[in-house]
């Protein structure tokens, strides 16, 4: 098996990030730049500029390249041009409800897109270390709690199914071709940079808009769903930690603590001095066709082998998100970047 390449004094480490304009990509870019890594990112030619706000503060310190997970030739071209030591594959169609509405598109990006990236590595330079962003949604209808690297997968959405494919094809390329490829099985992780369609950001922005008199009520789906939520800034620290180990392997990254949507609402509205029950409606039409009710991760392997542990607690995370949206909407008098005024 090929060992991960290392940088030298005359040639700094180069990293290529797909999904660099997303939440995780932007935090990972911050982390890699801080350690002195040369950061390159892939962006789609037809993609909206709305995500660029997450990397605006580092735009002059990174290099962006146009390519598409649907076009393997464009990926090969970028990998040949950059010759990265590391590739972090974070790009995907990652919103679960959209995966039910657009299952084929989700499969193209979230499943086959991984294969195209792996093929680019295999064809250009097999010594490149490859990180695949796997997901707790792969566990789906869980058979045990908490979930570890050994827990069987039973995905409950087209997104979860696509992530299982992406995960297993990465394992396959590691075993079949000797690639230094690993998967981080990330449980839910949030931040002020989270996209608006995700429930945590929908809540934090909803609270801010209600507090500032720009919204009367917030409508959500299943209030009893429970998740293991952590801070995205903590979770990206695990990515290079696992990628740079001598032996490539897969790791669950999670807090090990579970909270409900009701917990999220209580803390978020409480931060703004509001009682959530007065402003929130539950609409069964917004619930998933097949719900994932209880996800809680066991990250003991990551703690033992990577020395990784989360630092930001759930209450701190929610308050951080609410504070950021309160400030943005209060100062600008409008929705924060990357948000959608609809609550359905």
C-alpha positions as CSV (number, residue, x, y, z in Angstrom):
1,X,0.0,0.0,0.0
2,X,1.3,3.4,-0.9
3,X,2.3,5.6,2.0
4,X,0.9,9.2,2.2
5,X,3.3,11.7,0.6
6,X,5.0,14.2,2.8
7,X,6.0,17.8,2.2
8,X,9.6,19.0,2.3
9,X,11.3,22.3,3.3
10,X,11.4,23.4,-0.3
11,X,8.0,22.0,-1.4
12,X,5.1,22.8,1.1
13,X,2.3,20.4,1.4
14,X,-0.5,20.9,-1.2
15,X,-4.1,20.0,-0.6
16,X,-7.0,19.9,-3.0
17,X,-10.5,20.3,-1.6
18,X,-13.7,19.5,-3.4
19,X,-16.6,21.4,-1.8
20,X,-14.3,24.2,-0.6
21,X,-17.2,26.7,-0.7
22,X,-19.3,24.6,1.7
23,X,-19.3,24.7,5.5
24,X,-16.7,21.9,6.0
25,X,-14.6,23.0,3.0
26,X,-14.2,26.5,4.3
27,X,-13.3,25.4,7.9
28,X,-10.8,22.9,6.5
29,X,-9.2,25.5,4.3
30,X,-8.8,27.7,7.4
31,X,-7.2,24.9,9.3
32,X,-4.8,23.9,6.5
33,X,-3.7,27.5,5.7
34,X,-3.0,28.0,9.4
35,X,-0.5,25.1,9.3
36,X,1.2,26.3,6.2
37,X,-0.4,24.0,3.6
38,X,-0.9,25.3,0.1
39,X,-4.7,25.1,-0.5
40,X,-6.5,24.5,-3.8
41,X,-10.2,24.1,-4.3
42,X,-12.5,22.8,-6.9
43,X,-15.6,24.8,-7.9
44,X,-18.2,24.1,-10.5
45,X,-18.5,26.5,-13.5
46,X,-22.3,26.6,-13.2
47,X,-22.4,26.8,-9.5
48,X,-24.0,29.7,-7.7
49,X,-21.7,32.3,-6.2
50,X,-23.8,32.2,-3.0
51,X,-21.3,29.9,-1.3
52,X,-18.3,32.1,-1.9
53,X,-19.1,34.2,1.3
54,X,-17.7,31.3,3.3
55,X,-14.2,31.7,1.8
56,X,-14.2,35.5,1.2
57,X,-11.8,36.0,4.1
58,X,-9.2,33.7,2.5
59,X,-9.9,34.1,-1.2
60,X,-6.5,35.7,-1.8
61,X,-4.7,32.8,-0.1
62,X,-6.2,29.9,-2.0
63,X,-6.3,28.8,-5.6
64,X,-9.6,27.8,-7.2
65,X,-10.0,25.5,-10.2
66,X,-13.0,24.8,-12.3
67,X,-14.1,21.2,-12.5
68,X,-17.2,19.0,-12.0
69,X,-17.7,15.8,-10.2
70,X,-19.9,14.7,-13.2
71,X,-16.9,15.2,-15.6
72,X,-13.9,12.9,-14.9
73,X,-11.8,14.6,-17.5
74,X,-12.0,17.9,-15.7
75,X,-11.0,16.2,-12.5
76,X,-8.0,14.5,-14.0
77,X,-6.9,17.8,-15.5
78,X,-7.1,19.5,-12.1
79,X,-5.2,16.7,-10.3
80,X,-2.5,16.7,-13.0
81,X,-2.2,20.5,-12.7
82,X,-2.1,20.8,-8.9
83,X,-0.3,17.5,-8.1
84,X,-1.6,17.6,-4.5
85,X,-0.2,15.6,-1.6
86,X,-3.8,15.3,-0.2
87,X,-7.3,15.4,-1.7
88,X,-10.3,16.0,0.6
89,X,-13.5,15.0,-1.2
90,X,-16.2,16.9,0.6
91,X,-18.5,17.9,-2.3
92,X,-21.9,16.2,-2.5
93,X,-25.6,16.8,-2.9
94,X,-25.9,16.6,0.9
95,X,-29.5,17.7,1.8
96,X,-31.5,14.6,2.6
97,X,-35.0,15.9,1.6
98,X,-33.6,16.9,-1.8
99,X,-32.2,13.4,-2.3
100,X,-35.8,12.1,-2.2
101,X,-36.9,14.6,-4.8
102,X,-33.8,14.1,-7.0
103,X,-32.4,10.7,-6.3
104,X,-30.6,10.2,-9.6
105,X,-28.8,13.6,-9.3
106,X,-27.8,12.7,-5.7
107,X,-26.4,9.4,-6.9
108,X,-24.4,11.1,-9.7
109,X,-22.7,13.6,-7.3
110,X,-22.7,11.8,-4.0
111,X,-21.9,8.2,-5.2
112,X,-20.4,8.2,-8.7
113,X,-18.7,11.5,-8.0
114,X,-16.5,9.7,-5.5
115,X,-15.6,7.1,-8.0
116,X,-14.6,9.7,-10.5
117,X,-12.3,11.4,-8.0
118,X,-10.8,8.1,-7.0
119,X,-10.2,7.2,-10.7
120,X,-8.4,10.6,-11.2
121,X,-6.1,9.7,-8.3
122,X,-5.5,6.2,-9.6
123,X,-4.7,7.4,-13.1
124,X,-2.6,10.4,-12.2
125,X,-0.7,9.6,-9.0
126,X,-1.5,6.7,-6.6
127,X,0.6,8.2,-3.8
128,X,-1.9,11.0,-3.3
129,X,-3.7,10.6,0.1
130,X,-7.5,10.6,-0.3
131,X,-10.1,11.6,2.2
132,X,-13.8,10.7,1.7
133,X,-16.5,12.5,3.7
134,X,-18.8,9.7,4.8
135,X,-21.9,10.3,6.9
136,X,-23.8,9.0,9.9
137,X,-26.9,8.8,7.6
138,X,-25.4,5.5,6.3
139,X,-26.5,3.9,9.6
140,X,-30.1,4.9,9.1
141,X,-32.3,2.4,10.8
142,X,-29.8,1.7,13.5
143,X,-29.2,-1.8,14.9
144,X,-27.2,-0.6,17.9
145,X,-26.5,2.5,19.8
146,X,-24.0,4.2,19.9
147,X,-22.8,3.5,16.3
148,X,-19.2,2.6,15.7
149,X,-17.1,1.7,12.6
150,X,-18.4,-1.8,13.0
151,X,-22.1,-1.0,13.0
152,X,-23.9,-2.3,9.9
153,X,-25.3,0.2,7.5
154,X,-29.1,0.5,6.8
155,X,-29.6,3.9,5.0
156,X,-33.1,5.4,5.0
157,X,-32.7,8.0,2.2
158,X,-31.2,8.2,-1.3
159,X,-28.5,10.4,0.2
160,X,-27.7,7.8,2.8
161,X,-27.6,5.1,0.1
162,X,-25.3,7.2,-2.1
163,X,-23.0,7.8,0.9
164,X,-22.7,4.1,1.5
165,X,-21.6,3.6,-2.1
166,X,-19.1,6.5,-1.8
167,X,-17.8,4.9,1.5
168,X,-17.5,1.4,0.1
169,X,-15.9,2.4,-3.2
170,X,-13.3,4.3,-1.2
171,X,-12.6,1.2,0.9
172,X,-12.5,-0.9,-2.4
173,X,-9.9,1.4,-4.0
174,X,-7.8,1.2,-0.9
175,X,-7.9,-2.6,-0.9
176,X,-7.8,-3.1,-4.7
177,X,-5.3,-0.5,-5.8
178,X,-3.4,0.3,-2.6
179,X,-4.5,3.9,-2.4
180,X,-3.9,5.7,0.9
181,X,-7.7,6.4,1.2
182,X,-9.7,6.8,4.4
183,X,-13.2,7.7,5.3
184,X,-14.4,10.0,8.1
185,X,-17.9,8.9,9.2
186,X,-19.1,12.3,10.3
187,X,-22.1,12.7,12.5
188,X,-24.1,15.9,12.2
189,X,-21.9,19.0,12.6
190,X,-23.1,22.5,12.4
191,X,-21.8,26.1,12.5
192,X,-22.8,29.7,11.6
193,X,-21.6,28.7,8.1
194,X,-24.2,26.0,7.7
195,X,-26.6,26.2,4.7
196,X,-30.1,27.5,5.4
197,X,-32.0,24.4,4.5
198,X,-30.5,22.4,7.4
199,X,-32.7,22.4,10.5
200,X,-30.1,23.9,12.9
201,X,-29.5,26.9,10.6
202,X,-33.2,27.2,9.8
203,X,-33.8,27.5,13.6
204,X,-31.0,29.9,14.3
205,X,-32.0,32.2,11.5
206,X,-35.7,31.8,12.3
207,X,-35.0,32.9,15.9
208,X,-33.1,35.9,14.7
209,X,-35.8,37.0,12.2
210,X,-38.5,36.5,14.8
211,X,-36.5,38.5,17.4
212,X,-36.0,41.4,14.8
213,X,-39.7,41.3,13.8
214,X,-39.1,39.9,10.3
215,X,-40.9,36.6,10.8
216,X,-44.0,35.6,12.9
217,X,-43.7,31.9,13.1
218,X,-41.3,29.0,12.2
219,X,-42.6,25.8,10.7
220,X,-40.6,22.5,11.1
221,X,-41.1,18.8,10.6
222,X,-40.5,16.1,13.2
223,X,-39.7,17.8,16.5
224,X,-38.8,14.4,18.2
225,X,-36.0,13.5,15.9
226,X,-32.7,13.1,17.8
227,X,-29.2,13.7,16.5
228,X,-25.6,13.7,17.7
229,X,-24.6,17.3,16.9
230,X,-21.1,18.8,17.0
231,X,-19.2,21.8,15.8
232,X,-17.9,21.7,12.2
233,X,-14.7,23.5,13.3
234,X,-14.0,20.6,15.6
235,X,-14.8,17.9,13.1
236,X,-12.5,19.1,10.3
237,X,-9.5,18.7,12.7
238,X,-10.1,15.0,12.4
239,X,-9.7,15.0,8.6
240,X,-6.0,15.6,8.2
241,X,-5.3,13.7,11.5
242,X,-6.6,10.5,10.0
243,X,-5.3,11.1,6.5
244,X,-1.7,11.5,7.7
245,X,-1.5,8.3,9.6
246,X,0.8,5.7,8.2
247,X,-2.0,3.3,7.8
248,X,-5.2,4.5,6.1
249,X,-8.4,3.6,8.0
250,X,-12.0,4.8,8.7
251,X,-13.2,6.7,11.7
252,X,-16.4,7.7,13.3
253,X,-16.3,11.4,14.3
254,X,-19.1,12.3,16.8
255,X,-19.7,13.8,20.3
256,X,-21.4,10.7,21.7
257,X,-24.3,12.9,23.0
258,X,-27.8,13.0,21.5
259,X,-30.2,15.9,21.5
260,X,-33.7,16.4,20.1
261,X,-35.1,19.1,17.8
262,X,-37.0,20.3,20.9
263,X,-33.7,20.7,22.8
264,X,-32.4,22.7,19.8
265,X,-35.4,25.0,19.9
266,X,-35.3,25.5,23.7
267,X,-31.7,26.6,23.6
268,X,-31.9,28.7,20.5
269,X,-35.1,30.6,21.4
270,X,-33.9,30.9,25.0
271,X,-30.7,32.7,23.8
272,X,-32.9,35.4,22.3
273,X,-35.1,35.6,25.4
274,X,-38.1,33.8,23.7
275,X,-40.2,30.8,24.5
276,X,-40.1,28.5,21.5
277,X,-43.6,27.0,22.0
278,X,-45.1,30.4,21.2
279,X,-43.5,30.6,17.8
280,X,-43.0,27.1,16.4
281,X,-45.5,24.9,14.4
282,X,-44.9,21.3,13.5
283,X,-46.1,20.2,10.0
284,X,-46.1,16.4,9.3
285,X,-45.8,17.3,5.5
286,X,-42.2,18.3,6.2
287,X,-41.2,15.0,7.7
288,X,-39.0,12.6,5.8
289,X,-40.7,9.6,4.0
290,X,-38.4,7.4,6.0
291,X,-37.1,9.0,9.2
292,X,-33.8,8.4,11.0
293,X,-34.8,8.7,14.6
294,X,-31.8,8.1,16.8
295,X,-28.2,8.6,15.7
296,X,-25.4,8.7,18.3
297,X,-21.8,8.0,17.5
298,X,-19.0,6.2,19.3
299,X,-15.8,8.1,18.5
300,X,-13.6,6.1,20.9
301,X,-11.4,4.9,18.0
302,X,-10.7,8.4,16.9
303,X,-9.9,9.5,20.4
304,X,-7.6,6.5,20.9
305,X,-5.7,6.6,17.6
306,X,-6.0,10.2,16.5
307,X,-6.1,12.0,19.8
308,X,-9.3,13.7,18.6
309,X,-12.0,15.0,20.9
310,X,-14.7,17.6,20.4
311,X,-14.2,20.9,22.2
312,X,-17.5,22.8,21.6
313,X,-20.5,21.6,23.6
314,X,-24.0,21.5,22.0
315,X,-25.4,24.5,23.9
316,X,-22.3,26.6,23.0
317,X,-22.8,25.6,19.3
318,X,-26.5,26.6,19.2
319,X,-25.8,29.9,21.0
320,X,-22.9,30.6,18.6
321,X,-25.2,30.1,15.6
322,X,-28.0,32.2,17.1
323,X,-25.6,35.0,18.0
324,X,-24.2,35.1,14.5
325,X,-27.6,35.3,12.8
326,X,-28.9,37.9,15.3
327,X,-25.9,40.1,14.5
328,X,-26.1,39.6,10.7
329,X,-29.8,40.2,10.4
330,X,-29.8,43.0,13.0
331,X,-27.0,44.9,11.2
332,X,-28.0,44.2,7.6
333,X,-31.7,44.1,8.0
334,X,-31.9,41.0,5.9
335,X,-31.3,37.3,5.9
336,X,-27.8,36.1,6.5
337,X,-25.6,34.7,3.6
338,X,-26.7,31.4,2.3
339,X,-30.2,31.5,3.8
340,X,-33.7,31.1,2.4
341,X,-36.6,33.1,3.8
342,X,-38.9,30.1,3.4
343,X,-39.4,27.9,6.5
344,X,-41.2,25.1,4.8
